[in-house]
Amino acid sequence: MGAPAPSELAARLSAIDERIADAARAAGRAPEEITRIVVTKFHPAALVRELHALGVSAVGENRQQELTAKATELADLDLQWHFIGQGQTNKAGAIRRSAEVVHSVDRDRFADALHRAADGDDVLDVLVQINLTDDPGRGGVAPDAATALAEHVLSLPSLRLRGVMAVAPLDEEPASAFARLRGIADGIRTIEPTATWISAGMTGDFVEAIAAGATHLRIGSAITGPRPDRG
């Protein structure tokens, strides 16, 4: 399946932004305090260029290779690249060279690898990813270890701790999961008051995320349409 026609893309983007604004106002929040990140996994760079023409500035990628390729091809555009996938330590340098924000710091070793990849005195914005499930194989640090990981990130001068990120479990109501995340975020802010970002909420649950205080939403298919066939 190809990319949506520009008019269709604009309509999807506008519809999502209206829903975000409505959800923010319902939660007593200003829509302007919420950053909408468009996740373009498996979509071509040409779609990102169309999104940019529609006013999109924040783009998310799950895979390092795709992040690097698109960021290189679209270097002429003013885009903020967010890496939201599971990070491998041996790819930390490539991730850091292309991303302005890394949402998925879930262990000391990955944080250390990102720090070692610093170029000069540049500072990378990062979030601690929290695993809200009972499956230790899922991405993210266990909630009871989140503060320790945040403290480790704070010890690395080339990383700036911005807050937390999580994906709601499939077997729990999103509102409940995001309330737990909010509690963890509040705890981390007691050691770093400027770590105010909460990256939570995707196409199916961003309304609940906004109600729980999410500042960054990661929305893909509702804007981009179905992912293209990779075959």
C-alpha positions in Angstrom: 0.0 0.0 0.0 1.4 3.4 -1.0 1.5 6.6 0.9 -1.8 8.4 1.3 -2.6 11.3 -1.0 -1.5 14.7 0.3 -5.1 15.8 0.9 -5.8 12.6 2.8 -2.7 12.9 4.8 -3.6 16.5 5.8 -7.1 15.4 6.8 -5.8 12.7 9.0 -3.3 15.0 10.6 -5.9 17.7 11.2 -8.3 15.1 12.7 -5.8 13.8 15.2 -4.7 17.3 16.2 -8.4 18.2 16.8 -8.8 15.1 19.0 -5.6 16.0 20.9 -6.8 19.5 21.5 -10.2 18.3 22.7 -8.6 15.7 25.1 -6.3 18.4 26.4 -9.1 20.8 27.1 -11.2 18.0 28.7 -8.2 17.4 31.1 -7.9 21.1 31.9 -4.7 21.4 29.9 -3.5 23.7 27.1 -3.1 21.8 23.8 0.1 23.8 23.2 1.9 21.9 26.0 1.6 18.6 24.2 4.0 17.5 21.5 2.7 15.3 18.8 5.3 13.0 17.4 4.5 11.3 14.1 5.9 7.8 14.0 6.8 7.0 10.4 8.1 3.4 10.8 8.5 1.6 7.4 7.1 4.6 5.5 9.4 6.3 2.9 11.3 9.5 3.5 9.0 11.1 0.9 6.1 10.8 3.4 8.1 12.6 6.0 8.8 15.4 3.5 5.0 15.7 2.9 4.4 15.8 6.7 6.9 18.5 7.1 5.2 20.6 4.4 2.0 20.2 6.5 3.8 21.6 9.6 5.1 18.5 11.3 8.4 19.0 13.0 8.7 16.0 15.4 9.2 12.6 13.8 9.7 9.2 15.5 11.5 6.1 14.4 11.8 2.7 16.0 14.9 1.3 14.1 18.3 2.8 14.0 18.9 2.0 10.4 15.7 3.7 9.3 16.4 6.7 11.6 19.8 7.1 10.1 18.7 6.8 6.5 15.8 9.2 6.8 17.6 11.8 8.9 20.4 11.8 6.3 18.1 12.0 3.3 16.0 14.8 4.9 18.9 16.8 6.4 17.7 19.8 4.5 14.5 19.9 6.6 14.1 21.4 10.1 13.0 18.2 11.8 13.4 16.9 15.4 14.1 13.2 15.3 12.9 11.0 18.2 14.3 7.5 18.6 11.6 5.5 20.3 12.7 1.9 19.7 14.7 -0.5 21.7 18.3 0.6 21.6 21.3 -1.6 21.2 24.6 -0.5 22.8 26.6 -1.2 19.6 24.2 1.2 17.7 24.3 4.0 20.3 26.7 6.1 18.3 24.6 5.9 15.1 21.4 6.7 17.1 23.0 9.7 18.8 24.3 11.1 15.5 20.8 11.2 14.1 18.4 11.7 17.0 17.7 14.8 19.1 15.8 12.8 21.7 16.1 9.1 22.8 13.0 7.9 24.5 14.1 4.4 25.3 17.0 4.5 27.8 16.2 1.3 29.9 19.5 0.3 31.3 22.8 1.7 32.5 24.8 0.1 29.7 22.7 1.8 27.0 23.0 5.2 28.8 26.7 4.7 29.1 27.0 3.9 25.4 25.1 7.0 24.4 27.3 9.1 26.7 30.5 7.6 25.2 29.2 8.5 21.7 29.0 12.2 22.6 30.7 14.6 20.1 32.4 17.4 21.9 30.1 19.2 24.4 26.8 18.3 22.8 24.0 17.2 25.1 21.4 14.6 24.2 17.9 14.7 25.6 16.8 11.3 26.9 13.9 9.7 28.7 13.9 6.6 31.0 11.7 3.9 29.5 9.5 2.2 32.1 8.2 -1.4 31.7 4.6 -1.4 32.9 4.1 -5.1 32.2 4.9 -8.2 34.2 7.1 -9.4 31.4 10.8 -8.7 32.1 11.6 -9.3 28.4 9.7 -6.2 27.3 11.5 -3.0 26.9 11.9 -0.7 29.8 13.3 -0.7 33.4 11.2 -2.2 36.2 9.3 0.6 38.0 11.1 -0.1 41.3 14.4 0.5 39.5 13.5 3.6 37.6 14.8 6.1 40.1 18.2 4.3 40.2 18.5 4.4 36.4 17.5 8.1 36.4 20.2 8.8 38.9 22.7 7.1 36.7 21.6 9.1 33.7 22.0 12.3 35.8 25.6 11.3 36.4 26.5 11.4 32.7 27.1 15.0 31.7 26.4 14.5 28.0 22.9 13.3 28.7 20.0 15.5 29.8 17.2 13.6 31.6 13.9 14.9 30.3 11.5 12.5 31.9 9.9 9.0 31.3 8.4 7.0 28.5 6.2 3.9 28.5 3.8 1.8 26.4 0.5 0.8 28.1 0.2 -3.0 28.5 -2.4 -4.8 26.4 -4.0 -6.5 29.4 -4.6 -3.3 31.5 -6.8 -0.3 31.1 -4.7 2.5 29.6 -5.9 5.0 32.3 -4.7 2.7 35.1 -1.3 2.1 33.4 -0.7 5.8 32.7 -1.7 6.7 36.3 1.1 4.3 37.4 3.5 6.0 35.0 2.5 9.4 36.3 3.4 8.3 39.8 6.9 7.1 38.7 7.4 10.4 36.8 6.5 12.3 39.9 9.1 10.3 41.9 11.8 11.1 39.4 11.0 14.8 39.5 11.8 14.7 43.2 15.5 14.1 42.2 15.4 16.2 39.0 12.7 18.8 38.9 13.3 19.6 35.3 12.5 16.1 34.1 8.9 17.0 33.3 8.3 15.1 30.0 6.0 12.1 30.0 6.1 10.2 26.6 3.0 8.1 26.6 0.0 7.5 24.3 -0.3 6.1 20.8 -3.1 6.0 18.3 -5.4 3.9 20.5 -4.8 5.4 23.9 -3.5 9.0 23.6 -6.7 10.4 25.2 -6.1 8.5 28.4 -2.4 9.5 28.3 -3.3 13.2 28.0 -5.6 12.8 31.0 -2.7 11.4 33.0 -0.3 14.2 32.1 1.5 13.0 28.9 3.5 15.7 27.3 4.6 13.7 24.2 2.4 11.5 22.1 3.7 8.9 19.6 1.1 8.5 16.9 1.6 6.6 13.7 -1.0 4.8 11.6 -3.9 7.3 12.5 -1.9 9.9 10.6 0.3 8.0 8.2 -2.2 5.2 7.3 -1.3 1.5 7.3 2.4 0.6 7.1 3.5 -0.2 3.6 4.2 -3.8 2.5 7.9 -4.3 3.2 8.0 -7.2 0.8 
